[in-house]
């Protein structure tokens, strides 16, 4: 089973850069997308119904902003758009500000849930960083519920956090910047060491390597110099993480300022 996660930085832009021709060569069973930056009316037939796939989206209310989606070869048994569904144990409306930005979609296939998640960035200023911390705090109980649910779960997406020094090139210069703040990094550590989630890429590649980066700034020739960050993850429950066979970041073509994270799992 192959799962791909990719922040598109705009589905229309990624389409123009050859995304769908590439997808048809990958044999992916599930493709999780973030930062779609479109609504349903903006999508072409190819974007809505790529050959061989069912499609599911959770759009942001603001046009041209955020949004997540999932393509799957097998039709989902159930789809959960957003975090505010009262049947998930949250008071109705408590996640309204998060859901209005289109940041969470979950597809269920038997006992497996696949989630596409887009955590906010706080890099634009203090207000958005405070919102990011708020999202992290409110997301945590849901992540605890998921890992204790008895279902196998994999959460794919742009988490906008580099966990450790090995996960970005210039860690010394970013210690006070959003995406590498101690509070953000400690939050991920808590997910892995206390709640029980598994960072699947690091399970397969524990060694230090600059091949792990999934995002590069558009400034200062970051791509050419490989001054990157690993902020895109597939984070799974232990049982599903144990099925991981191989993982790589695809860099031969560029569809976005992020690169696809490709992980193969045993069936």
Secondary structure, 3 states (H helix, E strand, C coil): CEEEEEECCCHHHHHHCCHHHHHCCCCCCEEEEECCCCCHHHCCHHHHCCCCCEEEEECCCCCCCCCEEEEECCCCCEEEECCCCHHHCCCCCCCHHHHCCCCEEEEEECCEEEEEEECCCCCCCHHHHHHHHHHHHHHHHHHHHHHCCCCEEEEEEECCCCCCHHHECCCHHHCCCCCCCHHHHHHHHHHHHHHCCEEHHHHHCCCCCHHHCCEECCCCCHHHHCCEECCEEEEECHHHHCCEEEEEEECCCCCCCECEEEEEECC
